[in-house]
């Protein structure tokens, strides 16, 4: 079940990030999922290092805050990929 949630969550985060960056037309479902999962990992790591691992006033990350962090991480992943290619 967790794998399915990672795929759905990653796909949504990658899709939103590709819309923001302007690459939605050139990315497919698999690319959105991979970018979203990589973005969630990168965003979570950065949030932890910056001390914003959870939403203000919350002990643990909430779903919406986690999604926001994943989208920000996916945007960063897409920006790095755009610089390389």
C-alpha positions, 0 to 999 in steps of 0.5 A: 500500500505504501508503494502505491501511495508513493506513486500517486503522491509522486505523480501529483507532485511531479505533475504540479511541478512540471506545470509550474516550470512549464514542462508539462507538455514534454513530460509523461506519467512515468517522468512525473512520478520519478520527478515527484518522488525525487522531489519529495526526497530532496524537499524533505531532506532540505526541509529537515536541514533548514529546520522546517520539517513540519508545518508551523504548530504541528509536531509532524508534517501534515499532508498538505505541508508534505505535498508543498515540500514535495512540489518545491523539491520537484521544482528544484529537481526540474531546474537542475535537470534543465541546467544539465540538459 
